[in-house]
């Protein structure tokens, strides 16, 4: 083929491609223009309604708001747009945190409600109310002097409780009560001869001796406290 013809064909192909590109751009521009026109047709009534609504609202507040004040507010908002954007971001983060913490908080509340309901069924709250009434009764029944005397006697009482709580004392009382319960169920012979036989028992004599010793201690304490009756 003649080189001149080949070169001419290349130029024609290039020109055809350019014409096709320009035609596509023209079609795209026409579609964009049509879309803008359609959007304008849709937005025009909305804009007119918005302007009319804004005008009506402004008429209601025109006695309270001046145009310079409104412009100053708009300027201030524009100057603080970065801070407002940061605040909105923080609010978004807070909402996300609430979305995450909401189920956890609800689960915790359900658990707490279940526990409180169980305590109520077991009578803890009734006991607390009764205890509060008892405390109120104590407070209204005792004077300040009575409370002071009770405070002074509290330490000796605690010492007595500590002594009574010793294992050997608890075992002694427990064994004594069991033995006494067994003996009470047995028939009792209250004749003089039976009593004399029991007095001859070393355990009975020891018990009597201990009882007399305790009675002597009680008498000495009563004398020391000024009771001479």
Secondary structure, 3 states (H helix, E strand, C coil): CCHHHHHHHHHHHHHHHHHHHHHHHHHHHHHHHHHHHHHHHHHHHHHHHHHHHHHHHHHHHCCCCCHHHHHHHHHHHHHCHHHHHHHHHHHHHHHHHHHHHHHHHHHHHHHHHHHHHHHHHHCHHHHHHHHHHHHHHHHHHCCHHHHHHHHHHHHHHHHHHHHHCCHHHHHHHHHHHHHHHHHHHCCCCCCHHHHHHHHCCHHHHHHHHHHHHHHHHHHHHHHHCCCCC
